[in-house]
Amino acid sequence: MSPRQLPHIVTLIVLSVFAARHSGAQPPVYPVKPVRLLVGFVPGGGTDITARAVGQKLSERIGQPVVVDNRPGAGGLVARDIVRNAAPDGYSLLLLTSSQVVNASLIQKDPVDVRRAFAHISLLVWYPYLLVSNPSLPVKTVSEMIAYAKSRPGALNYGTPGIGTAAHLGTELLKHMAGIDMVHVPYKGSGAVVIDLMGGQIQVAFASAISSVPHVNSGKLRALAVSSGRRSKTLPNIPTVAESGVPGYDATGWYSMAAPAQTPRSIVMKLNQEIAAVLETPEVQKSLVADGAEPEHSTPEQLDRKMREEVEKWTRLLATSGIKLQ
């Protein structure tokens, strides 16, 4: 090697190192294989319906299958922990419920801080719960149900998708504010709640509108009220609990999408942008709105703020009301 060649060789080495370093800093190509979307409840409930509606359109946009994987158990904690422990590469996602966010703060046995244990992508939908009853129960309004329950303490059984879920908290709030006693029957998903409610094994439930509205329309269930502080845009003819005899009552649920913590920001934001587009499609709007949900996109930062406010709200409630989650 001549002295004249040395500067050129050094230059080539420097350029090679520079290129290698910068090529390694490039965002990963995503996705290049199917994506799993885990749901912590059985098929047929609101979480499952939302996951499949969003997942189908998301699959079309990202060019890879989005496979909905139902893993029921422990109020959604089984699916939550599968995703929490998965590789942070964007191929294992979680349909997260509002109840899963607050559970860790309300149930001391659970050490997981959901806000920090995941990379939160976007809000998907928010929804009022629909207070529904078996038609054989001789009540048609919330006021009549309260009067019936007061005259028969402990005679009414109410179902929920599990301990600490939004439906459980919402019903305990109603019991506290109305001064009534009902027996809690926890299930492994809202679909099972609706089935047993129609069968008469339980008498009332706060069910997601997504899973209960079709049965209300068919006459198999009776709608008494919505749980939100204002009437739902999708169910405008159904009164709120607050206007039906329990002033100030307000309890809504929501679903969001999350990935394992440490998922690259580029993947989180790609999914966020794709979800924003998915929620605007007429097919998804029609599918979700027709069943009582209200699609809503958010930034990761907006979602984090919402989660923080939700935890603070229910923590205050339990501290001041004496409600016990057992």
C-alpha positions as CSV (number, residue, x, y, z in Angstrom):
1,M,0.0,0.0,0.0
2,S,1.5,3.3,-1.1
3,P,1.4,6.4,1.1
4,R,-0.9,8.1,-1.4
5,Q,-3.5,5.4,-0.9
6,L,-3.6,5.7,2.9
7,P,-5.8,8.8,3.1
8,H,-8.3,7.2,0.7
9,I,-8.5,4.0,2.8
10,V,-8.9,6.0,6.0
11,T,-11.7,8.0,4.4
12,L,-13.5,4.8,3.3
13,I,-13.2,3.3,6.8
14,V,-14.6,6.4,8.4
15,L,-17.5,6.5,5.9
16,S,-18.2,2.8,6.5
17,V,-18.4,3.3,10.3
18,F,-20.6,6.4,9.9
19,A,-23.0,4.5,7.6
20,A,-23.2,1.5,9.8
21,R,-23.9,3.6,12.9
22,H,-26.7,5.6,11.1
23,S,-28.2,2.6,9.4
24,G,-28.6,1.0,12.9
25,A,-30.5,4.1,14.1
26,Q,-33.1,3.9,11.4
27,P,-36.7,3.0,12.6
28,P,-37.4,-0.7,12.2
29,V,-39.5,-1.8,9.3
30,Y,-42.9,-2.5,10.7
31,P,-44.9,-4.7,10.3
32,V,-43.4,-7.6,8.4
33,K,-45.5,-10.4,10.0
34,P,-48.9,-10.9,11.6
35,V,-49.8,-8.8,14.7
36,R,-51.6,-10.4,17.7
37,L,-54.3,-8.3,19.4
38,L,-55.0,-9.9,22.8
39,V,-58.4,-9.5,24.4
40,G,-58.8,-10.5,28.1
41,F,-62.4,-11.6,27.8
42,V,-64.4,-14.3,26.0
43,P,-65.7,-13.8,22.4
44,G,-69.0,-12.0,22.0
45,G,-68.6,-9.2,24.5
46,G,-67.9,-5.5,23.9
47,T,-64.1,-5.9,24.0
48,D,-64.2,-8.7,21.4
49,I,-66.6,-6.8,19.1
50,T,-64.4,-3.7,19.2
51,A,-61.2,-5.6,18.7
52,R,-62.5,-7.4,15.6
53,A,-64.0,-4.2,14.1
54,V,-60.8,-2.2,14.6
55,G,-58.5,-5.2,13.9
56,Q,-60.0,-5.9,10.5
57,K,-59.5,-2.4,9.2
58,L,-56.1,-2.0,10.8
59,S,-55.0,-5.2,9.0
60,E,-56.1,-3.7,5.7
61,R,-54.1,-0.5,6.4
62,I,-50.8,-2.1,7.6
63,G,-50.8,-4.9,5.1
64,Q,-50.5,-7.7,7.7
65,P,-53.1,-9.9,9.5
66,V,-54.3,-8.6,12.9
67,V,-55.2,-11.7,14.7
68,V,-57.6,-11.3,17.7
69,D,-56.6,-13.6,20.4
70,N,-59.1,-14.1,23.3
71,R,-57.4,-15.0,26.6
72,P,-60.1,-14.6,29.3
73,G,-59.4,-14.9,33.0
74,A,-58.8,-12.8,36.2
75,G,-60.8,-9.8,35.0
76,G,-58.6,-9.4,32.0
77,L,-55.3,-9.8,33.8
78,V,-54.3,-13.0,32.0
79,A,-54.1,-11.2,28.6
80,R,-52.6,-8.1,30.2
81,D,-49.7,-10.0,31.6
82,I,-49.1,-11.9,28.3
83,V,-48.6,-8.6,26.5
84,R,-46.7,-7.0,29.4
85,N,-44.1,-9.8,29.2
86,A,-44.0,-10.0,25.4
87,A,-41.2,-8.6,23.2
88,P,-41.5,-4.8,22.7
89,D,-41.6,-5.1,18.9
90,G,-45.2,-4.2,18.1
91,Y,-46.4,-7.7,17.3
92,S,-48.2,-8.3,20.6
93,L,-50.9,-5.6,21.3
94,L,-53.5,-5.4,24.0
95,L,-57.1,-4.1,23.9
96,L,-57.1,-2.4,27.3
97,T,-60.2,-1.6,29.3
98,S,-60.7,1.3,31.7
99,S,-61.2,-1.3,34.5
100,Q,-57.8,-2.8,33.9
101,V,-56.2,0.6,34.3
102,V,-57.7,1.3,37.7
103,N,-57.5,-2.3,39.0
104,A,-53.9,-2.0,40.1
105,S,-54.7,1.0,42.2
106,L,-57.8,-0.3,43.8
107,I,-56.8,-3.9,44.4
108,Q,-53.6,-3.9,46.5
109,K,-52.7,-7.5,45.6
110,D,-51.9,-6.4,42.1
111,P,-48.5,-4.7,41.9
112,V,-48.7,-3.7,38.3
113,D,-49.0,0.0,37.5
114,V,-50.7,-0.2,34.1
115,R,-49.9,3.4,33.2
116,R,-46.2,2.6,33.3
117,A,-46.1,-1.1,32.4
118,F,-47.2,-0.4,28.8
119,A,-46.6,1.9,25.8
120,H,-50.1,3.3,25.4
121,I,-51.1,3.9,21.8
122,S,-54.6,5.4,21.5
123,L,-58.0,5.6,22.9
124,L,-60.4,3.5,20.7
125,V,-64.0,4.0,22.1
126,W,-65.8,5.3,25.1
127,Y,-69.2,4.1,26.0
128,P,-71.9,4.3,28.6
129,Y,-73.0,1.1,30.3
130,L,-76.6,0.1,29.7
131,L,-78.5,-0.9,32.8
132,V,-80.5,-3.9,31.6
133,S,-82.9,-6.3,33.3
134,N,-84.5,-9.6,32.6
135,P,-88.0,-8.8,31.3
136,S,-89.5,-11.0,34.0
137,L,-88.4,-8.5,36.6
138,P,-91.4,-6.3,37.3
139,V,-89.6,-3.0,36.8
140,K,-89.4,-0.6,33.9
141,T,-87.4,2.3,35.3
142,V,-84.4,2.8,37.7
143,S,-86.7,4.3,40.3
144,E,-88.9,1.1,40.2
145,M,-85.8,-1.1,40.4
146,I,-84.6,0.8,43.5
147,A,-87.9,0.5,45.1
148,Y,-88.0,-3.2,44.4
149,A,-84.5,-3.7,45.7
150,K,-85.2,-1.8,48.9
151,S,-88.3,-3.9,49.6
152,R,-86.3,-7.1,49.0
153,P,-82.7,-6.6,50.3
154,G,-80.3,-9.1,48.7
155,A,-82.9,-10.6,46.5
156,L,-81.5,-9.2,43.2
157,N,-78.4,-10.7,41.7
158,Y,-76.3,-8.5,39.3
159,G,-73.7,-9.8,37.0
160,T,-70.4,-8.2,35.8
161,P,-67.4,-9.3,33.7
162,G,-65.3,-9.6,36.9
163,I,-64.2,-8.1,40.2
164,G,-62.9,-4.5,39.8
165,T,-64.3,-4.1,36.2
166,A,-66.0,-0.9,35.2
167,A,-69.4,-2.6,35.4
168,H,-68.6,-3.8,39.0
169,L,-67.5,-0.3,40.1
170,G,-70.5,1.3,38.4
171,T,-73.0,-1.0,40.1
172,E,-71.3,-0.6,43.5
173,L,-71.6,3.1,43.0
174,L,-75.3,2.8,42.2
175,K,-75.8,0.6,45.3
176,H,-74.0,3.2,47.4
177,M,-75.8,6.2,46.0
178,A,-79.3,4.6,46.0
179,G,-78.9,2.8,49.3
180,I,-79.8,-0.7,48.0
181,D,-78.4,-4.2,48.5
182,M,-77.8,-6.5,45.5
183,V,-75.6,-9.6,45.3
184,H,-72.6,-9.6,42.9
185,V,-72.1,-12.5,40.5
186,P,-68.8,-12.1,38.7
187,Y,-68.2,-13.7,35.2
188,K,-65.3,-14.0,32.8
189,G,-66.7,-11.6,30.2
190,S,-69.6,-9.5,29.3
191,G,-70.9,-12.0,26.8
192,A,-71.5,-14.5,29.6
193,V,-73.2,-11.9,31.7
194,V,-75.7,-11.2,28.9
195,I,-76.4,-14.9,28.3
196,D,-77.2,-15.5,32.0
197,L,-79.2,-12.3,32.2
198,M,-81.4,-13.5,29.4
199,G,-81.7,-16.9,31.0
200,G,-82.8,-15.5,34.3
201,Q,-79.8,-16.6,36.4
202,I,-79.2,-12.9,37.3
203,Q,-81.8,-10.1,37.2
204,V,-79.9,-7.0,36.3
205,A,-76.5,-5.9,35.0
206,F,-74.6,-2.9,33.7
207,A,-73.7,-4.4,30.3
208,S,-71.9,-2.8,27.4
209,A,-74.3,-1.4,24.9
210,I,-72.3,-3.2,22.2
211,S,-73.3,-6.6,23.7
212,S,-76.7,-5.8,25.0
213,V,-78.5,-3.5,22.5
214,P,-79.3,-6.3,20.0
215,H,-81.1,-8.2,22.7
216,V,-82.9,-5.1,23.9
217,N,-84.1,-4.6,20.3
218,S,-85.3,-8.2,20.2
219,G,-87.2,-7.9,23.5
220,K,-85.0,-10.4,25.3
221,L,-83.7,-7.7,27.7
222,R,-85.2,-4.5,29.0
223,A,-83.2,-1.3,29.0
224,L,-83.6,0.9,32.1
225,A,-80.9,3.6,31.8
226,V,-77.5,4.6,30.6
227,S,-74.7,5.1,33.0
228,S,-73.2,8.3,31.6
229,G,-73.9,11.7,33.0
230,R,-75.6,12.7,29.7
231,R,-77.6,10.8,27.2
232,S,-75.7,8.8,24.7
233,K,-75.7,10.1,21.1
234,T,-76.3,6.5,19.9
235,L,-79.1,5.8,22.5
236,P,-80.8,9.1,22.8
237,N,-84.2,7.8,23.9
238,I,-82.8,5.9,26.9
239,P,-82.6,8.1,30.1
240,T,-79.6,8.4,32.3
241,V,-79.4,6.9,35.7
242,A,-79.0,10.4,37.0
243,E,-82.3,11.6,35.6
244,S,-84.0,8.4,36.6
245,G,-83.8,8.9,40.4
246,V,-80.0,9.0,41.3
247,P,-78.9,12.6,40.8
248,G,-75.1,13.0,40.1
249,Y,-74.6,9.4,39.0
250,D,-72.0,9.1,36.2
251,A,-69.9,6.1,35.2
252,T,-68.6,5.3,31.8
253,G,-66.1,2.8,30.4
254,W,-63.6,3.0,27.5
255,Y,-61.2,0.8,25.5
256,S,-57.7,1.7,24.3
257,M,-54.8,-0.1,22.6
258,A,-51.4,-0.7,24.3
259,A,-48.1,-2.4,23.5
260,P,-45.4,-3.7,25.8
261,A,-43.3,-1.0,27.5
262,Q,-40.2,0.0,25.6
263,T,-41.9,-0.5,22.2
264,P,-40.1,1.9,19.9
265,R,-41.8,5.3,19.6
266,S,-41.8,5.0,15.8
267,I,-44.0,1.9,16.0
268,V,-46.3,3.4,18.6
269,M,-46.9,6.5,16.5
270,K,-47.4,4.5,13.3
271,L,-50.1,2.5,15.0
272,N,-51.6,5.7,16.5
273,Q,-51.8,7.2,13.0
274,E,-53.3,4.1,11.5
275,I,-55.9,3.8,14.3
276,A,-56.9,7.4,13.8
277,A,-57.6,6.6,10.1
278,V,-59.4,3.3,11.1
279,L,-61.8,5.0,13.5
280,E,-62.8,7.5,10.7
281,T,-63.8,4.7,8.3
282,P,-67.6,4.5,7.7
283,E,-67.5,0.7,8.3
284,V,-66.0,1.0,11.7
285,Q,-68.1,4.0,12.6
286,K,-71.2,2.2,11.6
287,S,-70.3,-1.0,13.4
288,L,-69.4,0.6,16.7
289,V,-71.9,3.4,16.8
290,A,-74.8,1.1,16.0
291,D,-74.0,-0.9,19.1
292,G,-73.7,2.1,21.5
293,A,-70.0,2.9,21.5
294,E,-68.6,6.3,20.5
295,P,-65.3,5.9,18.6
296,E,-62.6,8.4,19.8
297,H,-58.9,8.7,18.8
298,S,-56.3,10.2,21.1
299,T,-52.6,10.9,21.3
300,P,-50.6,8.7,23.7
301,E,-50.2,11.8,26.0
302,Q,-54.0,12.5,26.0
303,L,-54.6,8.9,26.9
304,D,-52.1,9.0,29.8
305,R,-53.9,12.0,31.2
306,K,-57.2,10.3,30.9
307,M,-55.9,7.2,32.7
308,R,-54.5,9.3,35.5
309,E,-57.8,11.1,36.0
310,E,-59.7,7.8,36.0
311,V,-57.5,6.3,38.7
312,E,-57.8,9.4,40.9
313,K,-61.6,9.4,40.5
314,W,-62.2,5.8,41.6
315,T,-59.6,6.0,44.3
316,R,-61.4,8.9,45.9
317,L,-64.7,7.1,45.6
318,L,-63.5,4.0,47.4
319,A,-61.8,6.1,50.1
320,T,-64.9,8.2,50.8
321,S,-67.8,5.8,50.2
322,G,-66.7,2.6,52.0
323,I,-67.2,0.5,48.9
324,K,-65.3,-2.8,49.2
325,L,-64.0,-4.8,46.3
326,Q,-64.1,-8.4,47.3
